[in-house]
Amino acid sequence: MAVETILKSNVFSLKTKEFYKASLNRKNRRAYERSMRHILRWQDEPIKHLVEGLHEYDMDHIFALGSIAQDIATYNPHLSAEINFPAMQRMIIVHDAAEIITGDVPAVGVYRDSREGRRKKRAESLITRLMVNKYVRKEQRQAVLEAYYRYENVKHVLQSDQPVTDKEALLTNFIDKVHSISRTGVEYVYNSKRHGQLITPELRQRHMGALDKMMSYVPPLLGLLSPEAAVEFRGVVRGELMRLVENGFATEIEASYGEYLLPTVTLAQTDKVALG
């Protein structure tokens, strides 16, 4: 079919208002991506000299989170059916936007707990809102801000007595910490097998404290999932914990989270055992 015919048909009309519009126009999108490519992660860590050849930027982090989410959705059909993964992608894209102004504030390490690090974290919400109101298309600002506040608010709800009901925000926060703790963090920065005694007991304890944050999202999410999806998610959690075990943190993981290291079984297998 000729292009002219398509444009004149009812299938696709230039006069309609149903075109897809990205949240950012082309100029602002390129500026956002360029800025995120220049925010170097881990640069304020005291052991940064151990990270040979590692140059990870915020754009790498966003891409990694998107890939982790896609893998979870692809290989876990029950989770994919119960969780809105497109909504998660929007949270992933916007969750570190404020670091264009503040710079990277790592999920683990000395800088995160410093006075300056805490001050920057407190400012992130205001900075994000100002940036969204200035650069995002007017008709999409509310949706982008809603994604950001969903991601942030679940952290505060977990610290209160209120029930947590946002599955997408819980899983997004979980995989955000996964990338920093059981992926890049343990493979390159806090790798006790690679760096030996340079990873002091204090540093090991700090990394395990960050792991506690990652794992804090697990029980609430399990409580919101069906039995089938919960089995799949336990498999995801076990896989991430095994990365830590394989890189020198076996003792700590077995002591604190040994229950999650048990091989996951299908409901059919569980029923067979029960009927046995």
C-alpha positions in Angstrom: 0.0 0.0 0.0 1.4 3.4 -0.9 2.3 5.9 1.8 -0.3 8.4 0.5 -3.0 5.7 0.7 -2.1 4.9 4.3 -2.1 8.5 5.4 -5.6 9.0 3.8 -7.0 5.8 5.3 -9.0 5.5 8.5 -6.1 3.3 9.9 -3.7 6.1 10.3 -4.5 9.8 9.9 -2.3 12.8 10.3 -5.4 14.7 11.6 -5.9 12.5 14.6 -4.5 13.2 18.0 -3.6 9.6 18.8 0.1 9.8 18.0 2.4 8.5 20.7 4.3 11.4 22.4 7.3 10.7 24.6 7.4 12.3 28.0 10.3 14.4 26.8 10.7 16.1 23.5 13.7 15.2 21.4 16.0 18.0 22.7 15.2 17.3 26.3 15.5 13.6 26.0 18.9 13.9 24.5 20.0 16.3 27.2 18.7 13.9 29.9 20.5 10.9 28.4 23.7 12.9 27.9 23.5 14.0 31.5 22.9 10.6 32.9 25.9 9.3 30.9 28.2 11.6 32.8 27.1 10.8 36.4 29.8 8.5 37.6 28.8 6.0 40.2 30.9 4.7 43.1 33.3 7.6 42.9 33.0 8.5 46.5 33.6 5.0 47.9 36.8 4.7 50.0 37.7 1.5 48.1 37.3 3.0 44.6 40.9 2.3 43.9 40.0 -1.4 44.0 37.6 -1.0 41.1 40.0 -1.6 38.2 38.5 -0.5 34.9 35.0 0.0 36.3 33.4 3.2 34.9 29.7 2.9 35.7 27.4 5.8 35.0 23.8 6.4 35.9 22.7 5.6 32.3 24.4 2.2 32.7 22.4 1.7 35.9 19.1 2.6 34.3 19.8 0.2 31.4 20.8 -2.6 33.8 17.5 -2.2 35.9 15.5 -2.3 32.7 17.3 -5.5 31.7 16.8 -7.1 35.1 13.1 -6.3 35.0 12.8 -7.7 31.5 14.5 -10.9 32.5 12.2 -11.3 35.4 9.1 -10.7 33.3 10.3 -13.0 30.5 11.2 -16.1 32.7 8.5 -15.8 35.3 5.1 -16.0 33.7 3.1 -15.7 36.9 5.0 -12.7 38.1 4.6 -11.2 34.7 0.8 -11.6 34.9 0.5 -10.0 38.3 2.9 -7.1 38.0 2.6 -4.1 35.7 6.1 -4.1 34.2 5.6 -1.1 31.9 4.7 0.9 35.0 8.0 -0.3 36.5 9.9 0.9 33.5 8.7 4.5 34.1 9.8 4.3 37.7 13.2 3.0 36.6 13.7 5.9 34.1 12.8 8.6 36.6 14.1 7.3 39.9 17.6 8.8 39.8 16.8 11.9 37.7 17.7 14.3 40.6 21.3 13.0 40.5 21.8 15.2 37.4 21.9 18.0 40.1 23.1 16.1 43.2 25.5 13.6 41.7 25.5 9.9 42.6 24.5 8.9 46.1 25.3 5.2 46.3 23.0 2.7 47.9 25.9 1.4 50.0 29.0 3.0 51.4 30.4 5.8 53.6 29.2 8.6 51.4 25.5 7.6 51.7 25.7 7.9 55.4 27.6 11.1 55.5 26.0 14.5 56.3 26.3 15.6 52.7 24.9 12.3 51.4 21.8 12.5 53.7 21.3 16.2 52.7 21.3 15.3 49.0 18.8 12.4 49.5 16.4 14.8 51.3 16.6 17.3 48.4 16.0 14.7 45.6 12.2 14.8 45.8 12.0 18.6 45.4 14.6 18.5 42.6 12.8 15.8 40.7 9.5 17.7 40.9 11.1 20.9 39.7 12.8 19.1 36.8 9.6 17.3 35.7 7.5 20.5 35.8 10.1 22.2 33.7 11.1 19.6 31.1 8.3 17.0 30.8 5.4 17.6 28.4 2.5 19.2 30.3 0.1 16.4 29.6 2.4 13.7 31.0 3.9 15.5 34.1 1.3 13.9 36.4 2.0 10.4 35.2 5.8 10.8 35.5 5.6 12.4 39.0 3.2 9.6 40.1 5.7 7.0 39.0 8.5 8.8 41.0 6.4 9.2 44.1 5.2 5.6 44.0 8.8 4.5 43.9 9.8 6.8 46.8 6.7 6.5 49.0 6.9 2.7 49.4 10.1 3.2 51.4 8.3 5.4 53.9 5.3 3.1 54.1 7.6 0.2 55.0 8.9 2.2 58.0 5.3 2.9 59.2 2.5 0.7 60.4 0.6 1.1 57.2 0.1 -1.9 54.9 2.2 -2.0 51.7 0.1 -2.6 48.6 2.2 -1.3 45.7 3.7 -4.4 44.0 5.4 -2.5 41.2 7.1 0.0 43.6 8.3 -2.9 45.8 9.8 -4.8 42.9 11.4 -1.7 41.4 13.1 -0.8 44.7 14.2 -4.4 45.1 15.9 -4.6 41.7 17.4 -1.1 42.2 19.2 -2.5 45.2 19.9 -5.8 43.4 22.1 -4.0 40.9 24.0 -2.0 43.5 24.4 -4.9 46.0 24.3 -8.3 44.5 25.4 -7.3 41.0 28.0 -4.5 40.5 28.5 -3.9 44.2 29.6 -7.4 45.1 31.2 -8.3 41.7 33.5 -5.3 41.5 33.5 -3.2 44.6 32.9 -5.3 47.7 34.3 -8.6 46.3 36.0 -10.3 49.2 37.3 -13.1 47.1 39.0 -10.7 44.7 40.2 -8.1 47.2 40.8 -10.4 50.2 41.7 -8.6 53.4 41.2 -5.2 51.9 37.5 -5.8 52.4 37.6 -5.2 56.1 35.0 -6.5 58.6 33.6 -2.9 58.7 33.2 -2.9 54.9 31.6 -6.3 55.0 29.2 -5.2 57.7 28.3 -2.1 55.7 27.5 -4.1 52.6 25.4 -6.5 54.6 23.5 -3.5 56.0 22.8 -2.5 52.4 21.6 -6.0 51.7 19.1 -5.7 54.6 17.6 -2.8 52.8 17.3 -4.9 49.6 15.7 -7.8 51.5 13.3 -5.5 53.3 11.2 -5.4 50.1 10.9 -9.2 49.9 8.4 -10.2 52.6 5.9 -7.5 51.7 6.0 -8.4 48.0 5.7 -12.1 48.8 2.6 -11.3 50.8 0.9 -9.6 47.8 1.6 -12.4 45.3 -0.3 -15.5 44.4 1.4 -18.8 45.6 2.6 -19.4 42.0 4.1 -16.0 41.6 5.6 -16.2 45.1 7.5 -19.3 44.2 8.9 -17.6 41.1 9.9 -14.5 43.1 11.6 -16.7 45.7 13.6 -18.1 42.9 14.7 -14.6 41.8 15.7 -13.8 45.4 17.7 -17.0 45.8 19.6 -16.3 42.5 20.7 -12.9 43.8 21.7 -14.2 47.2 23.8 -16.9 45.6 25.8 -14.2 43.8 26.8 -12.9 47.2 27.5 -16.4 48.5 29.8 -17.1 45.5 31.7 -13.8 46.0 32.7 -14.4 49.6 29.7 -13.6 51.8 28.5 -17.2 52.4 28.7 -17.0 56.2 26.6 -13.8 56.5 24.0 -14.9 53.9 23.5 -18.3 55.5 23.2 -16.7 59.0 20.7 -14.0 58.0 18.9 -15.3 54.9 19.4 -19.0 54.8 15.7 -19.7 54.4 15.9 -18.1 50.9 18.8 -20.3 49.8 16.6 -23.4 49.8 15.8 -24.5 46.3 12.4 -23.3 45.2 9.9 -26.0 44.3 6.7 -25.8 42.2 3.3 -26.0 43.8 2.8 -29.4 42.0 6.0 -30.7 43.7 4.8 -29.3 47.1 1.4 -31.1 46.7 3.2 -34.4 45.9 5.2 -34.0 49.1 2.1 -33.2 51.1 0.2 -36.2 49.7 3.2 -38.5 50.1 
